[in-house]
Amino acid sequence: MIARHDIWHEEIGSIRRMHARVVAAEQILSGETLCADGLMVSNATVGQRFDDWCATLHEQLSDSSLSATEQRCLEHFVQVTANMREHLIQCYDLASLPRTNNDMEGFIRAIKTRYRRISGRKNWNRYLLRYGRRVAYYEAGVRMNDGASGIDARVWQVAHERWRMARAEQRLCQEEQLKQYRAIAGSSFWLGWRLAGPRPPSVRDYCPDGFFGRARIRPSAFRTDSCPV
């Protein structure tokens, strides 16, 4: 028990140090450390504080007391922060540019929640293929206007000719999205057929449900004397 306690103590200490580094990065990028020091939050000040902190991380890489796991995690963390530095320090001089994508994630979650309430399903791939970007437009209109009644009133003002043109354009986009989806979903099937050689793959190998896109695959199509490609 004492030996296990020593091992766990070292691992917990390593986890706490790695967590402290992540928290320090968050405090710098949020401007909390600059506000605590009474400094202005801008791209220049945050970038300078972030670069100084990254330099201390580089110095910690040469610490021989770190375990192999912590050393590997620290190297990865330093690499990620160096690669993302240019994109992280861009939002402080523009008030309209959010620092995180939390609002966008919440927006997508609201669309999913609306679909689940309508259909009772969790997977919304078919929903996106059928309605496309209109689901995002509707949710944005509900938030920007006076709820669903406000966007419904604006839709009633659209002329029938404009509505037909928009519907035709949307249907073309849906067909293109459906073609891409079918191509990606069936790529493993046709590639497996090519690589299988004399023996063609079975339906259960690549299509457990017996479906390819919307067309049902007949087992008779998998004869050795016929190949659709």
For each residue, the residues with C-beta under 8 A, 3 or more apart:
1: 4 5
2: 5 6
3: 6 7
4: 1 7 8
5: 1 2 8 9
6: 2 3 9 10
7: 3 4 10 11
8: 4 5 11 12
9: 5 6 12 13
10: 6 7 13 14 67
11: 7 8 14 15
12: 8 9 15 16
13: 9 10 16 17
14: 10 11 17 18 66 67 69 70
15: 11 12 18 19
16: 12 13 19 20
17: 13 14 20 21 70
18: 14 15 21 22 70 73 74 77
19: 15 16 22 23
20: 16 17 23 24
21: 17 18 24 25 57 74 77
22: 18 19 25 26 77
23: 19 20 26 27
24: 20 21 27 28 53
25: 21 22 28 29 50 53 81
26: 22 23 29 30
27: 23 24 30 32 33
28: 24 25 31 32 33 34 46 49 50 53
29: 25 26 46 50 88 99
30: 26 27 99
31: 28 34 35 41 46 92
32: 27 28 35 36
33: 27 28 36 37 49
34: 28 31 37 39 40 41 45 46 49
35: 31 32 38 39 41
36: 32 33
37: 33 34
38: 35
39: 34 35 45
40: 34 45
41: 31 34 35 45 46 92
42: 45 46 92 93
43: 46 47 89 90 92 93
44: 47 48
45: 34 39 40 41 42 48 49
46: 28 29 31 34 41 42 43 49 50 89 92
47: 43 44 50 51 85 89
48: 44 45 51 52
49: 28 33 34 45 46 52 53
50: 25 28 29 46 47 53 54 85 88 89
51: 47 48 54 55 85
52: 48 49 55 56
53: 24 25 28 49 50 56 57
54: 50 51 57 58 78 81 82 85
55: 51 52 58 59
56: 52 53 59 60
57: 21 53 54 60 61 74 77 78 81
58: 54 55 61 78
59: 55 56 62 63
60: 56 57 63 66 74
61: 57 58 71 74 75 78
62: 59
63: 59 60 66
64:
65:
66: 14 60 63 70 71 74
67: 10 14 70 71
68: 71 72
69: 14 72 73
70: 14 17 18 66 67 73 74
71: 61 66 67 68 74 75
72: 68 69 75 76
73: 18 69 70 76 77
74: 18 21 57 60 61 66 70 71 77 78
75: 61 71 72 78 79
76: 72 73 79 80
77: 18 21 22 57 73 74 80 81
78: 54 57 58 61 74 75 81 82
79: 75 76 82 83
80: 76 77 83 84
81: 25 54 57 77 78 84 85
82: 54 78 79 85
83: 79 80
84: 80 81 87 88
85: 47 50 51 54 81 82 88 89
86: 89 90
87: 84 90
88: 29 50 84 85
89: 43 46 47 50 85 86 92
90: 43 86 87 94 97
91: 94 97 98 99
92: 31 41 42 43 46 89 99
93: 42 43
94: 90 91 97
95:
96:
97: 90 91 94
98: 91 101 102 103
99: 29 30 91 92
100: 103
101: 98 104 105
102: 98 105 106
103: 98 100 106 107
104: 101 107 108
105: 101 102 108 109
106: 102 103 109 110
107: 103 104 110 111 136 139 140 143
108: 104 105 111 112
109: 105 106 112 113
110: 106 107 113 114 139
111: 107 108 114 115 124 135 136 139
112: 108 109 115 116 124
113: 109 110 116 117
114: 110 111 117 118 135 139
115: 111 112 118 119 121 124 127 135
116: 112 113 119 120 121 122 124
117: 113 114 120
118: 114 115
119: 115 116 127
120: 116 117
121: 115 116 124
122: 116
123: 126
124: 111 112 115 116 121 127 128
125: 128 129 181
126: 123 129 130
127: 115 119 124 130 131 135
128: 124 125 131 132 135 177
129: 125 126 132 174 177 178 181
130: 126 127 174
131: 127 128 134 135
132: 128 129 135 170 173 174 177
133: 136 137 173
134: 131 137 138 170
135: 111 114 115 127 128 131 132 138 139
136: 107 111 133 139 140
137: 133 134 140 141
138: 134 135 141 142 151
139: 107 110 111 114 135 136 142 143
140: 107 136 137 143 144
141: 137 138 144 145 150 151 154
142: 138 139 145 147 148 150 151
143: 107 139 140
144: 140 141
145: 141 142 150 151 154
146: 149 150
147: 142 150 151
148: 142 151 152
149: 146 152 153
150: 141 142 145 146 147 153 154
151: 138 141 142 145 147 148 154 155
152: 148 149 155 156
153: 149 150 156 157
154: 141 145 150 151 157 158
155: 151 152 158
156: 152 153
157: 153 154
158: 154 155 162 163
159: 162 163
160: 163 164
161: 164 165
162: 158 159 165 166
163: 158 159 160 166 167
164: 160 161 167 168
165: 161 162 168 169
166: 162 163 169 170
167: 163 164 170 171
168: 164 165 171 172
169: 165 166 172 173
170: 132 134 166 167 173 174
171: 167 168 174 175
172: 168 169 175 176
173: 132 133 169 170 176 177
174: 129 130 132 170 171 177 178
175: 171 172 178 179
176: 172 173 179 180
177: 128 129 132 173 174 180 181
178: 129 174 175 181 182
179: 175 176 182 183
180: 176 177 183 184
181: 125 129 177 178 184 185 213
182: 178 179 185 186 212 213
183: 179 180 186 187
184: 180 181 187
185: 181 182 212 213
186: 182 183 189 190 212 213
187: 183 184 190 191
188: 191 192 206
189: 186 192 193 201 206 207 212
190: 186 187 193 194 229
191: 187 188 194 195
192: 188 189 195 196 201 205 206
193: 189 190 196 200 201 227 229
194: 190 191 229
195: 191 192
196: 192 193 199 200 201
197:
198: 224
199: 196 224
200: 193 196 222 223 224 227
201: 189 192 193 196 205 206 222
202: 205 222
203: 206 207 208 210 217 219 222
204: 207 208
205: 192 201 202
206: 188 189 192 201 203
207: 189 203 204 210 211 212 217
208: 203 204
209:
210: 203 207 216 217 219
211: 207 214 215 216 217
212: 182 185 186 189 207 215 216 217
213: 181 182 185 186
214: 211
215: 211 212
216: 210 211 212
217: 203 207 210 211 212 221
218: 221
219: 203 210 222
220: 223
221: 217 218 226 228
222: 200 201 202 203 219
223: 200 220 226
224: 198 199 200
225:
226: 221 223
227: 193 200
228: 221
229: 190 193 194
